[in-house]
């Protein structure tokens, strides 16, 4: 499922950290890396080839580093907007994952989790792994890589609204079981919606209990060694963040669209904000056609 990955490099030193963790991505099942740098020229005549030439030395360095870790590497330098170009590259190579870093430069500006990444996430047609580069190395840049499989799959938080999209994200979790997935916490947030200043729509006390028990049982049957279910009440973003900041999680896996009393629940605001704020990598699974 994760044999081919698009690595969306901005050529910065921060991205060297992600490339340096290539062996950990291989442990997830990846054998081919499509090293992709999107050329954003804003329509300047003749700027495309100049930008490609400027990017070539850094791309070759990162390509060599990935090859030394056992990857078959293809380099792509599409011209356009990252939000669309990354999908096109992934589709061209039949990739199963796009990897983004949280820092960038130049044409990417804020790169990931800025204006560009918002567009990338909202237009994503492929599973997307967001890596916060600031937190990538434990104990500084000389520490151990947080993408190592033993860490990344140690304890996954799986927020779900029991939708079809969330069920698709659960299937990705099952794929990771033989890769070393050790523990999963299934989280459901019961939303409270204010209809007017004088009234509030409340969920029944036992709402979601049977559903979360079914998800937990399904994960157990799939071979996850430890699974637990949690139900919170409130708004999804602060409750998921509360869970992340008070717990010890290594990865968040969640669907990018869902259902609920708040419109565009997952990736209208929730998934995007969790991706922006989470202290660990976030794997977003979009609705599949």
C-alpha positions in Angstrom: 0.0 0.0 0.0 2.9 2.4 0.7 5.4 1.2 -1.9 5.7 4.5 -3.6 5.9 7.8 -1.8 6.1 11.4 -3.1 8.6 13.4 -1.0 7.6 17.0 -1.5 11.0 18.7 -0.9 11.5 22.4 -0.8 15.3 21.8 -0.8 15.8 23.4 2.6 18.1 22.1 5.3 15.0 21.1 7.2 14.1 18.7 4.4 17.5 17.1 4.8 16.3 15.9 8.1 13.3 14.1 6.5 15.4 12.7 3.8 17.8 11.4 6.5 14.9 9.4 7.9 14.3 7.6 4.6 15.2 4.2 6.1 12.3 4.6 8.5 9.9 5.3 5.6 11.2 2.2 4.0 10.3 0.2 7.1 6.7 1.2 6.4 6.9 -0.6 3.1 8.2 2.1 0.7 10.7 1.1 -2.0 10.4 4.0 -4.4 10.7 7.7 -3.6 9.5 10.2 -6.1 11.6 13.2 -5.0 9.5 16.2 -6.1 10.3 19.9 -6.1 7.5 22.1 -7.5 8.8 25.0 -9.5 6.7 28.1 -8.8 7.7 30.9 -11.3 4.6 33.1 -11.2 4.5 33.2 -15.0 8.0 34.8 -15.5 9.2 34.1 -19.1 12.2 31.8 -19.1 12.3 31.4 -15.4 11.3 27.7 -15.4 14.6 26.3 -16.7 16.6 28.7 -14.6 14.8 27.5 -11.5 15.3 23.9 -12.4 19.0 24.4 -13.0 19.3 26.1 -9.6 17.4 23.2 -7.9 19.4 20.4 -9.6 22.5 20.3 -7.2 20.3 20.0 -4.1 18.0 17.5 -5.7 21.0 15.4 -6.6 22.3 15.5 -3.0 19.0 14.4 -1.6 18.5 11.8 -4.3 21.9 10.3 -3.5 21.1 10.2 0.2 17.8 8.4 -0.5 19.6 5.9 -2.8 22.1 5.1 0.0 19.2 4.1 2.1 17.9 1.6 -0.4 15.4 3.7 -2.4 14.8 3.6 -6.1 14.6 7.4 -6.7 12.7 9.3 -9.4 13.2 13.1 -9.5 10.3 15.3 -10.6 10.4 19.1 -11.0 6.9 20.0 -12.2 5.9 23.7 -12.9 2.8 25.0 -11.2 1.2 25.2 -7.8 2.0 22.6 -5.2 -1.7 22.0 -4.3 -2.2 20.6 -7.8 1.2 19.5 -9.0 1.8 17.1 -6.1 -1.5 15.3 -6.9 -0.5 15.1 -10.5 2.9 13.6 -9.7 1.4 11.1 -7.3 -1.2 10.1 -9.9 1.5 9.8 -12.6 3.5 7.4 -10.5 0.6 5.6 -8.9 2.0 6.7 -5.5 0.2 5.9 -2.3 1.5 8.6 0.0 2.6 12.3 -0.1 5.1 13.4 2.5 5.2 17.0 3.5 7.5 18.9 5.9 6.4 21.7 8.2 9.1 24.3 7.2 10.0 25.8 3.9 11.4 28.7 2.0 11.3 30.9 -1.1 8.3 30.2 -3.3 6.8 27.8 -0.8 6.9 30.7 1.8 5.4 29.1 4.8 5.6 25.9 2.8 3.6 23.5 5.0 0.9 24.7 7.4 1.0 28.1 5.7 -1.1 29.3 2.8 0.4 26.8 0.4 -0.1 23.8 2.6 -3.7 24.8 3.3 -4.3 24.5 -0.4 -2.3 21.2 -0.6 -4.4 19.6 2.1 -7.7 20.9 0.9 -7.0 19.5 -2.6 -5.2 16.3 -1.5 -6.4 13.2 -3.4 -3.8 10.9 -1.8 -2.9 10.1 1.8 -0.6 12.8 3.2 1.9 12.5 6.0 2.8 15.8 7.6 6.1 15.9 9.6 6.8 18.8 11.9 10.5 19.4 11.3 10.9 21.3 14.6 10.0 18.1 16.4 11.5 15.6 14.0 14.7 15.1 16.0 14.5 14.3 19.7 17.1 16.2 21.7 18.0 18.4 18.8 19.2 17.7 15.3 21.6 15.1 16.6 18.9 13.1 18.3 17.0 10.1 17.1 14.6 10.4 14.3 10.9 10.4 15.3 10.1 8.8 12.0 11.8 5.5 13.1 9.1 2.8 12.8 9.5 1.8 16.5 8.5 5.4 17.4 6.1 6.4 14.7 3.9 3.3 15.2 4.3 3.1 19.0 1.0 4.8 19.9 -1.5 6.1 17.3 -4.3 8.4 18.1 -7.3 7.7 15.8 -10.0 10.4 15.9 -13.2 9.1 14.3 -16.7 10.3 13.6 -17.7 6.8 12.4 -18.2 8.0 8.9 -17.2 6.2 5.7 -14.1 8.3 5.4 -13.1 7.5 9.0 -13.6 3.8 8.1 -11.2 4.2 5.2 -8.6 5.7 7.6 -9.1 2.7 9.8 -8.1 0.4 6.9 -4.8 2.2 6.7 -4.3 1.5 10.4 -4.9 -2.2 9.8 -2.2 -2.2 7.1 0.3 -0.8 9.6 -0.3 -3.7 12.1 2.4 -6.0 10.6 4.7 -3.0 10.2 4.9 -2.8 14.0 1.8 -0.9 15.1 1.7 -1.4 18.9 -1.1 0.7 20.4 -4.2 2.6 19.2 -6.4 5.0 21.0 -9.8 5.5 19.2 -11.2 8.9 20.0 -14.7 10.2 19.4 -15.8 13.7 20.3 -19.5 14.3 21.0 -20.1 17.7 19.6 -22.4 20.2 21.4 -24.0 22.6 19.0 -25.5 26.0 20.0 -28.6 26.6 17.9 -29.4 30.0 19.6 -28.2 31.9 22.6 -31.0 30.3 24.6 -30.8 26.7 23.5 -28.2 24.0 23.0 -28.5 20.6 21.2 -27.0 17.9 23.4 -26.1 14.4 22.6 -27.5 11.5 24.6 -25.3 10.3 27.5 -24.4 7.0 25.8 -24.1 8.4 22.3 -21.2 6.9 20.4 -20.5 4.1 22.9 -21.6 1.2 20.8 -19.9 2.6 17.7 -16.6 3.1 19.5 -16.8 -0.3 21.0 -17.2 -1.7 17.5 -14.2 0.1 16.2 -12.1 -1.1 19.1 -13.2 -4.7 18.6 -12.4 -4.4 14.8 -8.9 -3.1 15.6 -8.3 -6.0 18.1 -9.4 -8.5 15.5 -7.0 -7.0 13.1 -4.2 -7.7 15.5 -3.4 -4.4 17.2 -1.8 -5.5 20.5 -3.4 -2.7 22.6 -6.6 -0.8 21.8 -8.7 1.6 23.9 -11.6 3.8 23.2 -12.2 7.3 24.6 -15.2 9.7 24.3 -15.0 13.4 25.0 -17.7 16.1 24.8 -17.1 19.4 23.2 -15.5 20.8 20.1 -13.2 18.3 18.2 -10.1 20.6 17.8 -9.5 21.5 21.5 -10.5 18.0 22.7 -8.2 16.2 20.3 -5.4 18.6 21.2 -6.1 18.0 24.9 -5.7 14.3 24.3 -2.5 14.9 22.4 -0.9 17.2 24.9 -1.8 15.1 27.9 -1.0 11.7 26.4 2.1 10.2 24.8 1.2 9.7 21.1 3.6 9.1 18.2 1.2 9.6 15.3 -2.3 10.9 14.5 -4.3 9.1 11.8 -7.5 10.7 10.7 -9.9 11.1 7.7 -10.0 14.4 5.9 -13.7 14.6 5.5 -16.5 13.3 7.7 -19.9 14.0 9.1 -21.2 15.8 12.1 -23.1 18.8 13.4 -20.3 21.1 12.4 -20.1 21.4 8.6 -16.8 20.2 6.9 -15.9 18.5 10.1 -12.7 16.8 9.0 -10.5 19.2 6.9 -13.0 22.0 7.0 -11.3 23.0 10.2 -10.6 20.0 12.4 -8.0 18.0 10.4 -6.2 21.1 9.2 -5.9 22.5 12.6 -4.7 19.2 14.1 -2.1 19.0 11.4 -1.0 22.5 12.2 -0.9 22.1 16.0 -0.1 18.4 16.7 3.2 17.7 18.4 3.7 14.5 16.4 3.4 13.5 12.7 -0.1 13.5 11.2 -1.3 11.1 8.5 -4.4 12.4 6.7 -6.5 10.0 4.7 -8.8 11.7 2.1 -12.1 10.4 0.8 -11.3 7.9 -2.0 -13.4 8.0 -5.2 
